[in-house]
């Protein structure tokens, strides 16, 4: 299942980056991440740190949640993660 999540996120990143008209290299530099990291993200290789996902989303002009579209229960899982990170999980 985890591999499916990576594939969905990879497809979303690749599709949205393609709309910018930027190459992987140019987009990665613009997003402030290593081009190898973006390539791995777009090919579902390895795990992305949340901060990297956030940088990619910001550079795309979308919410981090939009990068998770297509993952079952992504919205509720993201809300739970947000609560946990903000200390509102009590």
HTML snippet that shows the backbone in 3Dmol.js (N, CA, C, O; Angstrom):
<script src="https://3Dmol.org/build/3Dmol-min.js"></script>
<div id="view" style="width:600px;height:400px;position:relative"></div>
<script>
const pdb = `
ATOM      1  N   UNK A   1       0.825  -1.197   0.000  1.00  0.00           N
ATOM      2  CA  UNK A   1       0.000   0.000   0.000  1.00  0.00           C
ATOM      3  C   UNK A   1       0.870   1.262   0.000  1.00  0.00           C
ATOM      4  O   UNK A   1       0.550   2.243  -0.671  1.00  0.00           O
ATOM      5  N   UNK A   2       1.983   1.229   0.765  1.00  0.00           N
ATOM      6  CA  UNK A   2       2.861   2.396   0.840  1.00  0.00           C
ATOM      7  C   UNK A   2       3.405   2.745  -0.534  1.00  0.00           C
ATOM      8  O   UNK A   2       3.527   3.922  -0.873  1.00  0.00           O
ATOM      9  N   UNK A   3       3.732   1.738  -1.326  1.00  0.00           N
ATOM     10  CA  UNK A   3       4.233   1.964  -2.670  1.00  0.00           C
ATOM     11  C   UNK A   3       3.178   2.665  -3.531  1.00  0.00           C
ATOM     12  O   UNK A   3       3.513   3.506  -4.365  1.00  0.00           O
ATOM     13  N   UNK A   4       1.915   2.319  -3.328  1.00  0.00           N
ATOM     14  CA  UNK A   4       0.821   2.968  -4.048  1.00  0.00           C
ATOM     15  C   UNK A   4       0.769   4.444  -3.704  1.00  0.00           C
ATOM     16  O   UNK A   4       0.552   5.275  -4.585  1.00  0.00           O
ATOM     17  N   UNK A   5       0.966   4.786  -2.428  1.00  0.00           N
ATOM     18  CA  UNK A   5       0.972   6.188  -2.019  1.00  0.00           C
ATOM     19  C   UNK A   5       2.071   6.945  -2.754  1.00  0.00           C
ATOM     20  O   UNK A   5       1.845   8.036  -3.277  1.00  0.00           O
ATOM     21  N   UNK A   6       3.241   6.366  -2.788  1.00  0.00           N
ATOM     22  CA  UNK A   6       4.368   7.022  -3.468  1.00  0.00           C
ATOM     23  C   UNK A   6       4.067   7.221  -4.955  1.00  0.00           C
ATOM     24  O   UNK A   6       4.392   8.263  -5.525  1.00  0.00           O
ATOM     25  N   UNK A   7       3.448   6.219  -5.577  1.00  0.00           N
ATOM     26  CA  UNK A   7       3.131   6.326  -7.002  1.00  0.00           C
ATOM     27  C   UNK A   7       2.119   7.432  -7.265  1.00  0.00           C
ATOM     28  O   UNK A   7       2.263   8.184  -8.229  1.00  0.00           O
ATOM     29  N   UNK A   8       1.108   7.540  -6.429  1.00  0.00           N
ATOM     30  CA  UNK A   8       0.095   8.585  -6.598  1.00  0.00           C
ATOM     31  C   UNK A   8       0.727   9.960  -6.426  1.00  0.00           C
ATOM     32  O   UNK A   8       0.484  10.859  -7.232  1.00  0.00           O
ATOM     33  N   UNK A   9       1.528  10.128  -5.393  1.00  0.00           N
ATOM     34  CA  UNK A   9       2.193  11.408  -5.155  1.00  0.00           C
ATOM     35  C   UNK A   9       3.137  11.717  -6.319  1.00  0.00           C
ATOM     36  O   UNK A   9       3.190  12.855  -6.785  1.00  0.00           O
ATOM     37  N   UNK A  10       3.873  10.726  -6.785  1.00  0.00           N
ATOM     38  CA  UNK A  10       4.799  10.910  -7.908  1.00  0.00           C
ATOM     39  C   UNK A  10       4.051  11.377  -9.154  1.00  0.00           C
ATOM     40  O   UNK A  10       4.495  12.300  -9.836  1.00  0.00           O
ATOM     41  N   UNK A  11       2.926  10.746  -9.448  1.00  0.00           N
ATOM     42  CA  UNK A  11       2.138  11.132 -10.614  1.00  0.00           C
ATOM     43  C   UNK A  11       1.606  12.554 -10.472  1.00  0.00           C
ATOM     44  O   UNK A  11       1.613  13.321 -11.434  1.00  0.00           O
ATOM     45  N   UNK A  12       1.150  12.902  -9.283  1.00  0.00           N
ATOM     46  CA  UNK A  12       0.626  14.254  -9.054  1.00  0.00           C
ATOM     47  C   UNK A  12       1.723  15.302  -9.226  1.00  0.00           C
ATOM     48  O   UNK A  12       1.510  16.332  -9.866  1.00  0.00           O
ATOM     49  N   UNK A  13       2.889  15.038  -8.658  1.00  0.00           N
ATOM     50  CA  UNK A  13       4.001  15.987  -8.779  1.00  0.00           C
ATOM     51  C   UNK A  13       4.399  16.137 -10.244  1.00  0.00           C
ATOM     52  O   UNK A  13       4.551  17.255 -10.736  1.00  0.00           O
ATOM     53  N   UNK A  14       4.566  15.037 -10.926  1.00  0.00           N
ATOM     54  CA  UNK A  14       4.995  15.060 -12.320  1.00  0.00           C
ATOM     55  C   UNK A  14       3.981  15.798 -13.196  1.00  0.00           C
ATOM     56  O   UNK A  14       4.357  16.621 -14.031  1.00  0.00           O
ATOM     57  N   UNK A  15       2.707  15.502 -13.003  1.00  0.00           N
ATOM     58  CA  UNK A  15       1.654  16.137 -13.795  1.00  0.00           C
ATOM     59  C   UNK A  15       1.623  17.643 -13.553  1.00  0.00           C
ATOM     60  O   UNK A  15       1.560  18.428 -14.499  1.00  0.00           O
ATOM     61  N   UNK A  16       1.668  18.041 -12.289  1.00  0.00           N
ATOM     62  CA  UNK A  16       1.607  19.463 -11.961  1.00  0.00           C
ATOM     63  C   UNK A  16       2.875  20.204 -12.392  1.00  0.00           C
ATOM     64  O   UNK A  16       2.803  21.342 -12.856  1.00  0.00           O
ATOM     65  N   UNK A  17       4.024  19.567 -12.241  1.00  0.00           N
ATOM     66  CA  UNK A  17       5.262  20.201 -12.692  1.00  0.00           C
ATOM     67  C   UNK A  17       5.248  20.376 -14.202  1.00  0.00           C
ATOM     68  O   UNK A  17       5.719  21.387 -14.723  1.00  0.00           O
ATOM     69  N   UNK A  18       4.704  19.383 -14.903  1.00  0.00           N
ATOM     70  CA  UNK A  18       4.609  19.468 -16.360  1.00  0.00           C
ATOM     71  C   UNK A  18       3.814  20.689 -16.808  1.00  0.00           C
ATOM     72  O   UNK A  18       4.117  21.295 -17.835  1.00  0.00           O
ATOM     73  N   UNK A  19       2.800  21.042 -16.033  1.00  0.00           N
ATOM     74  CA  UNK A  19       1.996  22.226 -16.358  1.00  0.00           C
ATOM     75  C   UNK A  19       2.793  23.524 -16.220  1.00  0.00           C
ATOM     76  O   UNK A  19       2.442  24.534 -16.831  1.00  0.00           O
ATOM     77  N   UNK A  20       3.862  23.503 -15.422  1.00  0.00           N
ATOM     78  CA  UNK A  20       4.677  24.712 -15.262  1.00  0.00           C
ATOM     79  C   UNK A  20       5.564  24.952 -16.471  1.00  0.00           C
ATOM     80  O   UNK A  20       6.028  26.069 -16.700  1.00  0.00           O
ATOM     81  N   UNK A  21       5.797  23.890 -17.249  1.00  0.00           N
ATOM     82  CA  UNK A  21       6.673  24.002 -18.406  1.00  0.00           C
ATOM     83  C   UNK A  21       8.152  23.956 -18.055  1.00  0.00           C
ATOM     84  O   UNK A  21       9.007  24.125 -18.924  1.00  0.00           O
ATOM     85  N   UNK A  22       8.454  23.725 -16.771  1.00  0.00           N
ATOM     86  CA  UNK A  22       9.848  23.678 -16.330  1.00  0.00           C
ATOM     87  C   UNK A  22      10.389  22.253 -16.361  1.00  0.00           C
ATOM     88  O   UNK A  22       9.661  21.291 -16.115  1.00  0.00           O
ATOM     89  N   UNK A  23      11.668  22.138 -16.664  1.00  0.00           N
ATOM     90  CA  UNK A  23      12.335  20.843 -16.591  1.00  0.00           C
ATOM     91  C   UNK A  23      12.436  20.432 -15.121  1.00  0.00           C
ATOM     92  O   UNK A  23      12.236  21.251 -14.223  1.00  0.00           O
ATOM     93  N   UNK A  24      12.746  19.161 -14.889  1.00  0.00           N
ATOM     94  CA  UNK A  24      12.950  18.707 -13.506  1.00  0.00           C
ATOM     95  C   UNK A  24      14.026  19.552 -12.836  1.00  0.00           C
ATOM     96  O   UNK A  24      13.862  19.985 -11.696  1.00  0.00           O
ATOM     97  N   UNK A  25      15.119  19.783 -13.543  1.00  0.00           N
ATOM     98  CA  UNK A  25      16.237  20.533 -12.969  1.00  0.00           C
ATOM     99  C   UNK A  25      15.822  21.953 -12.606  1.00  0.00           C
ATOM    100  O   UNK A  25      16.054  22.398 -11.482  1.00  0.00           O
ATOM    101  N   UNK A  26      15.214  22.663 -13.542  1.00  0.00           N
ATOM    102  CA  UNK A  26      14.814  24.058 -13.302  1.00  0.00           C
ATOM    103  C   UNK A  26      13.790  24.145 -12.183  1.00  0.00           C
ATOM    104  O   UNK A  26      13.863  25.035 -11.336  1.00  0.00           O
ATOM    105  N   UNK A  27      12.840  23.226 -12.179  1.00  0.00           N
ATOM    106  CA  UNK A  27      11.822  23.256 -11.128  1.00  0.00           C
ATOM    107  C   UNK A  27      12.440  22.987  -9.762  1.00  0.00           C
ATOM    108  O   UNK A  27      12.107  23.659  -8.787  1.00  0.00           O
ATOM    109  N   UNK A  28      13.334  22.009  -9.688  1.00  0.00           N
ATOM    110  CA  UNK A  28      13.973  21.669  -8.413  1.00  0.00           C
ATOM    111  C   UNK A  28      14.733  22.867  -7.854  1.00  0.00           C
ATOM    112  O   UNK A  28      14.637  23.165  -6.663  1.00  0.00           O
ATOM    113  N   UNK A  29      15.480  23.544  -8.699  1.00  0.00           N
ATOM    114  CA  UNK A  29      16.223  24.726  -8.255  1.00  0.00           C
ATOM    115  C   UNK A  29      15.244  25.788  -7.762  1.00  0.00           C
ATOM    116  O   UNK A  29      15.467  26.408  -6.723  1.00  0.00           O
ATOM    117  N   UNK A  30      14.168  25.995  -8.506  1.00  0.00           N
ATOM    118  CA  UNK A  30      13.143  26.965  -8.129  1.00  0.00           C
ATOM    119  C   UNK A  30      12.494  26.602  -6.794  1.00  0.00           C
ATOM    120  O   UNK A  30      12.167  27.485  -6.002  1.00  0.00           O
ATOM    121  N   UNK A  31      12.307  25.309  -6.546  1.00  0.00           N
ATOM    122  CA  UNK A  31      11.669  24.843  -5.315  1.00  0.00           C
ATOM    123  C   UNK A  31      12.633  24.800  -4.134  1.00  0.00           C
ATOM    124  O   UNK A  31      12.206  24.657  -2.988  1.00  0.00           O
ATOM    125  N   UNK A  32      13.924  24.923  -4.407  1.00  0.00           N
ATOM    126  CA  UNK A  32      14.913  24.884  -3.337  1.00  0.00           C
ATOM    127  C   UNK A  32      15.245  23.480  -2.863  1.00  0.00           C
ATOM    128  O   UNK A  32      15.586  23.267  -1.700  1.00  0.00           O
ATOM    129  N   UNK A  33      15.139  22.519  -3.782  1.00  0.00           N
ATOM    130  CA  UNK A  33      15.482  21.137  -3.444  1.00  0.00           C
ATOM    131  C   UNK A  33      16.500  20.617  -4.448  1.00  0.00           C
ATOM    132  O   UNK A  33      16.660  21.175  -5.534  1.00  0.00           O
ATOM    133  N   UNK A  34      17.175  19.560  -4.081  1.00  0.00           N
ATOM    134  CA  UNK A  34      18.162  18.932  -4.956  1.00  0.00           C
ATOM    135  C   UNK A  34      17.438  18.293  -6.148  1.00  0.00           C
ATOM    136  O   UNK A  34      16.430  17.614  -5.955  1.00  0.00           O
ATOM    137  N   UNK A  35      17.925  18.496  -7.351  1.00  0.00           N
ATOM    138  CA  UNK A  35      17.297  17.873  -8.518  1.00  0.00           C
ATOM    139  C   UNK A  35      17.158  16.351  -8.398  1.00  0.00           C
ATOM    140  O   UNK A  35      16.194  15.779  -8.907  1.00  0.00           O
ATOM    141  N   UNK A  36      18.098  15.700  -7.740  1.00  0.00           N
ATOM    142  CA  UNK A  36      18.005  14.248  -7.540  1.00  0.00           C
ATOM    143  C   UNK A  36      16.808  13.896  -6.665  1.00  0.00           C
ATOM    144  O   UNK A  36      16.173  12.859  -6.852  1.00  0.00           O
ATOM    145  N   UNK A  37      16.511  14.762  -5.717  1.00  0.00           N
ATOM    146  CA  UNK A  37      15.361  14.535  -4.828  1.00  0.00           C
ATOM    147  C   UNK A  37      14.063  14.633  -5.619  1.00  0.00           C
ATOM    148  O   UNK A  37      13.163  13.811  -5.447  1.00  0.00           O
ATOM    149  N   UNK A  38      13.967  15.641  -6.488  1.00  0.00           N
ATOM    150  CA  UNK A  38      12.759  15.777  -7.309  1.00  0.00           C
ATOM    151  C   UNK A  38      12.617  14.588  -8.251  1.00  0.00           C
ATOM    152  O   UNK A  38      11.520  14.057  -8.424  1.00  0.00           O
ATOM    153  N   UNK A  39      13.711  14.176  -8.853  1.00  0.00           N
ATOM    154  CA  UNK A  39      13.654  13.020  -9.750  1.00  0.00           C
ATOM    155  C   UNK A  39      13.162  11.785  -9.001  1.00  0.00           C
ATOM    156  O   UNK A  39      12.322  11.039  -9.505  1.00  0.00           O
ATOM    157  N   UNK A  40      13.680  11.577  -7.816  1.00  0.00           N
ATOM    158  CA  UNK A  40      13.232  10.436  -7.007  1.00  0.00           C
ATOM    159  C   UNK A  40      11.748  10.563  -6.670  1.00  0.00           C
ATOM    160  O   UNK A  40      11.014   9.576  -6.699  1.00  0.00           O
ATOM    161  N   UNK A  41      11.312  11.777  -6.350  1.00  0.00           N
ATOM    162  CA  UNK A  41       9.903  12.004  -6.005  1.00  0.00           C
ATOM    163  C   UNK A  41       8.998  11.700  -7.193  1.00  0.00           C
ATOM    164  O   UNK A  41       7.941  11.090  -7.029  1.00  0.00           O
ATOM    165  N   UNK A  42       9.409  12.124  -8.392  1.00  0.00           N
ATOM    166  CA  UNK A  42       8.591  11.913  -9.581  1.00  0.00           C
ATOM    167  C   UNK A  42       8.623  10.475 -10.083  1.00  0.00           C
ATOM    168  O   UNK A  42       7.816  10.093 -10.930  1.00  0.00           O
ATOM    169  N   UNK A  43       9.550   9.680  -9.565  1.00  0.00           N
ATOM    170  CA  UNK A  43       9.652   8.288  -9.982  1.00  0.00           C
ATOM    171  C   UNK A  43       9.322   7.319  -8.846  1.00  0.00           C
ATOM    172  O   UNK A  43       9.577   6.119  -8.945  1.00  0.00           O
ATOM    173  N   UNK A  44       8.756   7.854  -7.774  1.00  0.00           N
ATOM    174  CA  UNK A  44       8.327   7.054  -6.615  1.00  0.00           C
ATOM    175  C   UNK A  44       9.464   6.234  -6.024  1.00  0.00           C
ATOM    176  O   UNK A  44       9.257   5.114  -5.558  1.00  0.00           O
ATOM    177  N   UNK A  45      10.673   6.803  -6.046  1.00  0.00           N
ATOM    178  CA  UNK A  45      11.839   6.141  -5.466  1.00  0.00           C
ATOM    179  C   UNK A  45      12.102   6.714  -4.076  1.00  0.00           C
ATOM    180  O   UNK A  45      12.389   7.903  -3.936  1.00  0.00           O
ATOM    181  N   UNK A  46      12.008   5.888  -3.075  1.00  0.00           N
ATOM    182  CA  UNK A  46      12.305   6.328  -1.711  1.00  0.00           C
ATOM    183  C   UNK A  46      11.159   7.095  -1.075  1.00  0.00           C
ATOM    184  O   UNK A  46      10.071   7.220  -1.638  1.00  0.00           O
ATOM    185  N   UNK A  47      11.436   7.596   0.102  1.00  0.00           N
ATOM    186  CA  UNK A  47      10.438   8.340   0.873  1.00  0.00           C
ATOM    187  C   UNK A  47      10.777   9.821   0.869  1.00  0.00           C
ATOM    188  O   UNK A  47      11.941  10.209   0.963  1.00  0.00           O
ATOM    189  N   UNK A  48       9.750  10.629   0.760  1.00  0.00           N
ATOM    190  CA  UNK A  48       9.919  12.075   0.815  1.00  0.00           C
ATOM    191  C   UNK A  48       9.715  12.566   2.238  1.00  0.00           C
ATOM    192  O   UNK A  48       8.825  12.095   2.947  1.00  0.00           O
ATOM    193  N   UNK A  49      10.531  13.499   2.644  1.00  0.00           N
ATOM    194  CA  UNK A  49      10.283  14.157   3.918  1.00  0.00           C
ATOM    195  C   UNK A  49       9.117  15.112   3.706  1.00  0.00           C
ATOM    196  O   UNK A  49       8.920  15.638   2.611  1.00  0.00           O
ATOM    197  N   UNK A  50       8.354  15.327   4.761  1.00  0.00           N
ATOM    198  CA  UNK A  50       7.204  16.224   4.655  1.00  0.00           C
ATOM    199  C   UNK A  50       7.657  17.620   4.252  1.00  0.00           C
ATOM    200  O   UNK A  50       6.970  18.291   3.482  1.00  0.00           O
ATOM    201  N   UNK A  51       8.799  18.066   4.758  1.00  0.00           N
ATOM    202  CA  UNK A  51       9.285  19.405   4.416  1.00  0.00           C
ATOM    203  C   UNK A  51       9.582  19.520   2.920  1.00  0.00           C
ATOM    204  O   UNK A  51       9.376  20.580   2.329  1.00  0.00           O
ATOM    205  N   UNK A  52      10.061  18.447   2.311  1.00  0.00           N
ATOM    206  CA  UNK A  52      10.328  18.447   0.873  1.00  0.00           C
ATOM    207  C   UNK A  52       9.020  18.489   0.102  1.00  0.00           C
ATOM    208  O   UNK A  52       8.896  19.227  -0.875  1.00  0.00           O
ATOM    209  N   UNK A  53       8.060  17.711   0.529  1.00  0.00           N
ATOM    210  CA  UNK A  53       6.747  17.713  -0.103  1.00  0.00           C
ATOM    211  C   UNK A  53       6.136  19.108  -0.026  1.00  0.00           C
ATOM    212  O   UNK A  53       5.511  19.573  -0.979  1.00  0.00           O
ATOM    213  N   UNK A  54       6.316  19.761   1.094  1.00  0.00           N
ATOM    214  CA  UNK A  54       5.802  21.117   1.292  1.00  0.00           C
ATOM    215  C   UNK A  54       6.494  22.102   0.348  1.00  0.00           C
ATOM    216  O   UNK A  54       5.836  22.968  -0.229  1.00  0.00           O
ATOM    217  N   UNK A  55       7.800  21.980   0.189  1.00  0.00           N
ATOM    218  CA  UNK A  55       8.533  22.855  -0.743  1.00  0.00           C
ATOM    219  C   UNK A  55       8.038  22.663  -2.172  1.00  0.00           C
ATOM    220  O   UNK A  55       7.861  23.630  -2.912  1.00  0.00           O
ATOM    221  N   UNK A  56       7.817  21.414  -2.551  1.00  0.00           N
ATOM    222  CA  UNK A  56       7.323  21.122  -3.895  1.00  0.00           C
ATOM    223  C   UNK A  56       5.936  21.729  -4.090  1.00  0.00           C
ATOM    224  O   UNK A  56       5.666  22.364  -5.109  1.00  0.00           O
ATOM    225  N   UNK A  57       5.070  21.531  -3.118  1.00  0.00           N
ATOM    226  CA  UNK A  57       3.716  22.089  -3.202  1.00  0.00           C
ATOM    227  C   UNK A  57       3.755  23.614  -3.316  1.00  0.00           C
ATOM    228  O   UNK A  57       3.053  24.199  -4.141  1.00  0.00           O
ATOM    229  N   UNK A  58       4.576  24.250  -2.490  1.00  0.00           N
ATOM    230  CA  UNK A  58       4.675  25.709  -2.537  1.00  0.00           C
ATOM    231  C   UNK A  58       5.158  26.182  -3.903  1.00  0.00           C
ATOM    232  O   UNK A  58       4.628  27.151  -4.446  1.00  0.00           O
ATOM    233  N   UNK A  59       6.151  25.511  -4.458  1.00  0.00           N
ATOM    234  CA  UNK A  59       6.680  25.901  -5.768  1.00  0.00           C
ATOM    235  C   UNK A  59       5.649  25.679  -6.878  1.00  0.00           C
ATOM    236  O   UNK A  59       5.664  26.373  -7.895  1.00  0.00           O
ATOM    237  N   UNK A  60       4.765  24.716  -6.677  1.00  0.00           N
ATOM    238  CA  UNK A  60       3.705  24.454  -7.648  1.00  0.00           C
ATOM    239  C   UNK A  60       2.514  25.378  -7.458  1.00  0.00           C
ATOM    240  O   UNK A  60       1.658  25.489  -8.335  1.00  0.00           O
ATOM    241  N   UNK A  61       2.463  26.044  -6.303  1.00  0.00           N
ATOM    242  CA  UNK A  61       1.332  26.922  -6.008  1.00  0.00           C
ATOM    243  C   UNK A  61       0.082  26.165  -5.616  1.00  0.00           C
ATOM    244  O   UNK A  61      -1.037  26.629  -5.838  1.00  0.00           O
ATOM    245  N   UNK A  62       0.284  24.983  -5.024  1.00  0.00           N
ATOM    246  CA  UNK A  62      -0.843  24.160  -4.571  1.00  0.00           C
ATOM    247  C   UNK A  62      -0.637  23.795  -3.100  1.00  0.00           C
ATOM    248  O   UNK A  62       0.447  23.985  -2.547  1.00  0.00           O
ATOM    249  N   UNK A  63      -1.674  23.279  -2.489  1.00  0.00           N
ATOM    250  CA  UNK A  63      -1.540  22.813  -1.113  1.00  0.00           C
ATOM    251  C   UNK A  63      -0.873  21.443  -1.098  1.00  0.00           C
ATOM    252  O   UNK A  63      -0.909  20.708  -2.084  1.00  0.00           O
ATOM    253  N   UNK A  64      -0.276  21.121   0.017  1.00  0.00           N
ATOM    254  CA  UNK A  64       0.330  19.795   0.156  1.00  0.00           C
ATOM    255  C   UNK A  64      -0.740  18.723  -0.019  1.00  0.00           C
ATOM    256  O   UNK A  64      -0.469  17.656  -0.571  1.00  0.00           O
ATOM    257  N   UNK A  65      -1.946  19.001   0.445  1.00  0.00           N
ATOM    258  CA  UNK A  65      -3.043  18.039   0.315  1.00  0.00           C
ATOM    259  C   UNK A  65      -3.336  17.708  -1.142  1.00  0.00           C
ATOM    260  O   UNK A  65      -3.723  16.581  -1.450  1.00  0.00           O
ATOM    261  N   UNK A  66      -3.157  18.669  -2.043  1.00  0.00           N
ATOM    262  CA  UNK A  66      -3.405  18.416  -3.462  1.00  0.00           C
ATOM    263  C   UNK A  66      -2.421  17.403  -4.031  1.00  0.00           C
ATOM    264  O   UNK A  66      -2.747  16.683  -4.975  1.00  0.00           O
ATOM    265  N   UNK A  67      -1.226  17.343  -3.466  1.00  0.00           N
ATOM    266  CA  UNK A  67      -0.254  16.357  -3.936  1.00  0.00           C
ATOM    267  C   UNK A  67      -0.642  14.946  -3.498  1.00  0.00           C
ATOM    268  O   UNK A  67      -0.153  13.957  -4.044  1.00  0.00           O
ATOM    269  N   UNK A  68      -1.529  14.869  -2.503  1.00  0.00           N
ATOM    270  CA  UNK A  68      -1.967  13.578  -1.985  1.00  0.00           C
ATOM    271  C   UNK A  68      -3.291  13.122  -2.587  1.00  0.00           C
ATOM    272  O   UNK A  68      -3.791  12.050  -2.246  1.00  0.00           O
ATOM    273  N   UNK A  69      -3.867  13.937  -3.489  1.00  0.00           N
ATOM    274  CA  UNK A  69      -5.146  13.568  -4.096  1.00  0.00           C
ATOM    275  C   UNK A  69      -5.035  12.229  -4.807  1.00  0.00           C
ATOM    276  O   UNK A  69      -4.090  11.969  -5.552  1.00  0.00           O
ATOM    277  N   UNK A  70      -6.020  11.397  -4.554  1.00  0.00           N
ATOM    278  CA  UNK A  70      -6.025  10.068  -5.154  1.00  0.00           C
ATOM    279  C   UNK A  70      -5.631   8.980  -4.168  1.00  0.00           C
ATOM    280  O   UNK A  70      -5.788   7.792  -4.450  1.00  0.00           O
ATOM    281  N   UNK A  71      -5.122   9.386  -3.014  1.00  0.00           N
ATOM    282  CA  UNK A  71      -4.783   8.425  -1.959  1.00  0.00           C
ATOM    283  C   UNK A  71      -6.011   8.272  -1.069  1.00  0.00           C
ATOM    284  O   UNK A  71      -6.536   9.264  -0.563  1.00  0.00           O
ATOM    285  N   UNK A  72      -6.470   7.049  -0.875  1.00  0.00           N
ATOM    286  CA  UNK A  72      -7.647   6.846  -0.025  1.00  0.00           C
ATOM    287  C   UNK A  72      -7.460   7.464   1.364  1.00  0.00           C
ATOM    288  O   UNK A  72      -6.433   7.257   2.011  1.00  0.00           O
ATOM    289  N   UNK A  73      -8.440   8.206   1.804  1.00  0.00           N
ATOM    290  CA  UNK A  73      -8.460   8.835   3.125  1.00  0.00           C
ATOM    291  C   UNK A  73      -7.329   9.834   3.341  1.00  0.00           C
ATOM    292  O   UNK A  73      -6.981  10.124   4.486  1.00  0.00           O
ATOM    293  N   UNK A  74      -6.751  10.362   2.278  1.00  0.00           N
ATOM    294  CA  UNK A  74      -5.620  11.286   2.416  1.00  0.00           C
ATOM    295  C   UNK A  74      -5.994  12.529   3.202  1.00  0.00           C
ATOM    296  O   UNK A  74      -5.208  12.998   4.025  1.00  0.00           O
ATOM    297  N   UNK A  75      -7.183  13.072   2.964  1.00  0.00           N
ATOM    298  CA  UNK A  75      -7.582  14.301   3.655  1.00  0.00           C
ATOM    299  C   UNK A  75      -7.663  14.105   5.155  1.00  0.00           C
ATOM    300  O   UNK A  75      -7.176  14.936   5.922  1.00  0.00           O
ATOM    301  N   UNK A  76      -8.281  13.002   5.580  1.00  0.00           N
ATOM    302  CA  UNK A  76      -8.397  12.769   7.018  1.00  0.00           C
ATOM    303  C   UNK A  76      -7.043  12.435   7.631  1.00  0.00           C
ATOM    304  O   UNK A  76      -6.768  12.818   8.768  1.00  0.00           O
ATOM    305  N   UNK A  77      -6.203  11.731   6.895  1.00  0.00           N
ATOM    306  CA  UNK A  77      -4.867  11.411   7.397  1.00  0.00           C
ATOM    307  C   UNK A  77      -4.017  12.670   7.505  1.00  0.00           C
ATOM    308  O   UNK A  77      -3.258  12.826   8.461  1.00  0.00           O
ATOM    309  N   UNK A  78      -4.139  13.567   6.534  1.00  0.00           N
ATOM    310  CA  UNK A  78      -3.392  14.817   6.584  1.00  0.00           C
ATOM    311  C   UNK A  78      -3.887  15.675   7.738  1.00  0.00           C
ATOM    312  O   UNK A  78      -3.085  16.317   8.417  1.00  0.00           O
ATOM    313  N   UNK A  79      -5.186  15.698   7.970  1.00  0.00           N
ATOM    314  CA  UNK A  79      -5.736  16.456   9.099  1.00  0.00           C
ATOM    315  C   UNK A  79      -5.207  15.895  10.420  1.00  0.00           C
ATOM    316  O   UNK A  79      -4.873  16.657  11.327  1.00  0.00           O
ATOM    317  N   UNK A  80      -5.131  14.591  10.531  1.00  0.00           N
ATOM    318  CA  UNK A  80      -4.597  13.963  11.740  1.00  0.00           C
ATOM    319  C   UNK A  80      -3.132  14.311  11.936  1.00  0.00           C
ATOM    320  O   UNK A  80      -2.698  14.596  13.052  1.00  0.00           O
ATOM    321  N   UNK A  81      -2.371  14.289  10.850  1.00  0.00           N
ATOM    322  CA  UNK A  81      -0.956  14.631  10.913  1.00  0.00           C
ATOM    323  C   UNK A  81      -0.787  16.097  11.313  1.00  0.00           C
ATOM    324  O   UNK A  81       0.066  16.428  12.137  1.00  0.00           O
ATOM    325  N   UNK A  82      -1.596  16.960  10.730  1.00  0.00           N
ATOM    326  CA  UNK A  82      -1.535  18.389  11.059  1.00  0.00           C
ATOM    327  C   UNK A  82      -1.823  18.602  12.537  1.00  0.00           C
ATOM    328  O   UNK A  82      -1.126  19.366  13.204  1.00  0.00           O
ATOM    329  N   UNK A  83      -2.848  17.930  13.049  1.00  0.00           N
ATOM    330  CA  UNK A  83      -3.173  18.034  14.478  1.00  0.00           C
ATOM    331  C   UNK A  83      -2.023  17.540  15.340  1.00  0.00           C
ATOM    332  O   UNK A  83      -1.673  18.164  16.342  1.00  0.00           O
ATOM    333  N   UNK A  84      -1.444  16.427  14.950  1.00  0.00           N
ATOM    334  CA  UNK A  84      -0.327  15.854  15.714  1.00  0.00           C
ATOM    335  C   UNK A  84       0.846  16.814  15.737  1.00  0.00           C
ATOM    336  O   UNK A  84       1.423  17.057  16.798  1.00  0.00           O
ATOM    337  N   UNK A  85       1.210  17.365  14.588  1.00  0.00           N
ATOM    338  CA  UNK A  85       2.350  18.259  14.494  1.00  0.00           C
ATOM    339  C   UNK A  85       2.119  19.579  15.224  1.00  0.00           C
ATOM    340  O   UNK A  85       3.064  20.189  15.722  1.00  0.00           O
ATOM    341  N   UNK A  86       0.876  20.013  15.287  1.00  0.00           N
ATOM    342  CA  UNK A  86       0.573  21.285  15.951  1.00  0.00           C
ATOM    343  C   UNK A  86       0.277  21.108  17.437  1.00  0.00           C
ATOM    344  O   UNK A  86       0.095  22.092  18.155  1.00  0.00           O
ATOM    345  N   UNK A  87       0.228  19.866  17.900  1.00  0.00           N
ATOM    346  CA  UNK A  87      -0.036  19.597  19.305  1.00  0.00           C
ATOM    347  C   UNK A  87      -1.505  19.600  19.652  1.00  0.00           C
ATOM    348  O   UNK A  87      -1.858  19.633  20.831  1.00  0.00           O
ATOM    349  N   UNK A  88      -2.388  19.565  18.636  1.00  0.00           N
ATOM    350  CA  UNK A  88      -3.831  19.576  18.853  1.00  0.00           C
ATOM    351  C   UNK A  88      -4.431  18.177  18.864  1.00  0.00           C
ATOM    352  O   UNK A  88      -5.632  18.018  18.645  1.00  0.00           O
ATOM    353  N   UNK A  89      -3.619  17.172  19.114  1.00  0.00           N
ATOM    354  CA  UNK A  89      -4.082  15.795  19.048  1.00  0.00           C
ATOM    355  C   UNK A  89      -4.675  15.303  20.358  1.00  0.00           C
ATOM    356  O   UNK A  89      -4.937  14.111  20.516  1.00  0.00           O
ATOM    357  N   UNK A  90      -4.881  16.198  21.275  1.00  0.00           N
ATOM    358  CA  UNK A  90      -5.371  15.816  22.601  1.00  0.00           C
ATOM    359  C   UNK A  90      -6.875  15.760  22.648  1.00  0.00           C
ATOM    360  O   UNK A  90      -7.449  15.454  23.693  1.00  0.00           O
TER     361      UNK A  90
END
`;
const viewer = $3Dmol.createViewer("view");
viewer.addModel(pdb, "pdb");
viewer.setStyle({}, {cartoon: {color: "spectrum"}});
viewer.zoomTo();
viewer.render();
</script>
